[in-house]
Amino acid sequence: MVAVGPKVTNFKAGDRVLSFANGFSTGRNEDSAFQTYTATPALSTTKLPDNLDFSHAVMLPMGVGTAGMALFNDLGIAYPDLGAPKKDVGSILIWGGASSVGTMAIQLARLSGYSVYAVASEPHHAYLKSLGATAVFDYHSPTVVEAIVNAARSAGQPISLALDTISEAATLKSTAEILAKSGSKGSILAHLLPWVEDVSRPDGIKLSNVSAENIWTSRTDVSAWLFHTFLPSALEQGLIVPSPKVRIVEGGLHGLQTAMDTLKQGVSGEKLVVELE
């Protein structure tokens, strides 16, 4: 951090921080990421512990912010209490568990006391279990829906909450089917992208399109708790961790196009990072 605004009292120039830039919300160039200097809200800024480097910390803001809004706003989950963690308060499905948002959602839901049923390709199963997932399922399996429903039913906690971080036609159908077959009342399906109109909207299931920008507008209380109260302690204690797999894209800001091209070709289980030179 090179400077702070006149009303900022909880940060100072020279602090090591991570921050969630809100340029896509304000539309102002100075608030956008991918530039040498970015103006970010103190509301969505967190001090970094000494044991966390910038290359890994940069993966956290968007994932934590979006997952936090999905869980604590759209799905109505209570904040975790790190001093007296709850257990077995319910079950939640997270489709796309290996994504940036998915890995953060798994950790937040686990700390909130939920049994987490995650969906990802098989190579990522061990990693997602290390984050706290109760069970992980391969979306390539033709029986993945039945396997998840049966696993939760056998555990005595049918799934009533779901977060689809992919939000394509096939994934929306599957997450909705799992909630419907679980038979829980008050089921909610949170999805990151708008509902695909070709997909029938499920009866008896509340749909909620997650809007991360609400973290700076209608739900500043979630942002303040997440970035100021919860995250510093959780990072210090290692209760929230970023993905361990980082691929540095060479060339600094000039490497952005290479990074975008690489993403378009497909990246799984690792995060691309562009460093300032």
Secondary structure as the mmCIF struct_conf table of DSSP 4:
data_model
#
loop_
_struct_conf.conf_type_id
_struct_conf.id
_struct_conf.beg_label_comp_id
_struct_conf.beg_label_asym_id
_struct_conf.beg_label_seq_id
_struct_conf.end_label_comp_id
_struct_conf.end_label_asym_id
_struct_conf.end_label_seq_id
TURN_TY1_P TURN_TY1_P1 PRO A 6 LYS A 7
BEND BEND1 ASN A 10 ASN A 10
TURN_TY1_P TURN_TY1_P2 ALA A 13 GLY A 14
STRN STRN1 VAL A 17 SER A 19
HELX_RH_AL_P HELX_RH_AL_P1 GLY A 23 THR A 26
HELX_RH_3T_P HELX_RH_3T_P1 ASN A 29 ASP A 31
BEND BEND2 ALA A 33 THR A 36
HELX_RH_3T_P HELX_RH_3T_P2 ALA A 42 SER A 44
STRN STRN2 THR A 45 LYS A 47
HELX_LH_PP_P HELX_LH_PP_P1 LEU A 48 PRO A 49
TURN_TY1_P TURN_TY1_P3 ASP A 50 ASN A 51
HELX_RH_AL_P HELX_RH_AL_P2 PHE A 54 ALA A 57
TURN_TY1_P TURN_TY1_P4 VAL A 58 MET A 59
HELX_RH_AL_P HELX_RH_AL_P3 LEU A 60 MET A 69
HELX_RH_PI_P HELX_RH_PI_P1 ALA A 70 ASP A 74
BEND BEND3 LEU A 75 LEU A 75
HELX_LH_PP_P HELX_LH_PP_P2 ILE A 77 PRO A 80
TURN_TY1_P TURN_TY1_P5 LEU A 82 GLY A 83
BEND BEND4 ALA A 84 ALA A 84
BEND BEND5 VAL A 89 VAL A 89
STRN STRN3 GLY A 90 TRP A 95
BEND BEND6 GLY A 96 GLY A 96
TURN_TY1_P TURN_TY1_P6 GLY A 97 ALA A 98
BEND BEND7 SER A 99 SER A 99
HELX_RH_AL_P HELX_RH_AL_P4 SER A 100 LEU A 111
TURN_TY1_P TURN_TY1_P7 SER A 112 GLY A 113
STRN STRN4 TYR A 114 VAL A 119
HELX_RH_3T_P HELX_RH_3T_P3 GLU A 122 HIS A 124
HELX_RH_AL_P HELX_RH_AL_P5 HIS A 125 SER A 130
TURN_TY1_P TURN_TY1_P8 LEU A 131 GLY A 132
BEND BEND8 THR A 134 THR A 134
STRN STRN5 ALA A 135 PHE A 137
TURN_TY1_P TURN_TY1_P9 TYR A 139 HIS A 140
BEND BEND9 SER A 141 SER A 141
TURN_TY1_P TURN_TY1_P10 PRO A 142 THR A 143
HELX_RH_AL_P HELX_RH_AL_P6 VAL A 144 SER A 154
TURN_TY1_P TURN_TY1_P11 ALA A 155 GLY A 156
STRN STRN6 LEU A 161 ASP A 164
BEND BEND10 THR A 165 ILE A 166
HELX_RH_AL_P HELX_RH_AL_P7 ALA A 169 SER A 182
TURN_TY1_P TURN_TY1_P12 GLY A 183 GLY A 183
TURN_TY1_P TURN_TY1_P13 LYS A 185 GLY A 186
STRN STRN7 SER A 187 HIS A 191
BEND BEND11 LEU A 192 LEU A 193
HELX_LH_PP_P HELX_LH_PP_P3 PRO A 194 VAL A 196
TURN_TY1_P TURN_TY1_P14 GLU A 197 ASP A 198
BEND BEND12 VAL A 199 VAL A 199
HELX_LH_PP_P HELX_LH_PP_P4 SER A 200 PRO A 202
TURN_TY1_P TURN_TY1_P15 ASP A 203 GLY A 204
STRN STRN8 ILE A 205 ASN A 209
HELX_RH_3T_P HELX_RH_3T_P4 ALA A 212 TRP A 216
TURN_TY1_P TURN_TY1_P16 THR A 217 ARG A 219
HELX_RH_AL_P HELX_RH_AL_P8 THR A 220 ALA A 224
HELX_RH_PI_P HELX_RH_PI_P2 TRP A 225 PHE A 230
HELX_RH_AL_P HELX_RH_AL_P9 LEU A 231 GLN A 237
TURN_TY1_P TURN_TY1_P17 GLY A 238 GLY A 238
BEND BEND13 LEU A 239 ILE A 240
BEND BEND14 PRO A 244 PRO A 244
STRN STRN9 VAL A 246 VAL A 249
TURN_TY1_P TURN_TY1_P18 GLU A 250 GLY A 251
HELX_RH_3T_P HELX_RH_3T_P5 GLY A 252 GLY A 255
HELX_RH_AL_P HELX_RH_AL_P10 LEU A 256 GLN A 265
BEND BEND15 GLY A 269 GLY A 269
STRN STRN10 LYS A 271 VAL A 274
#
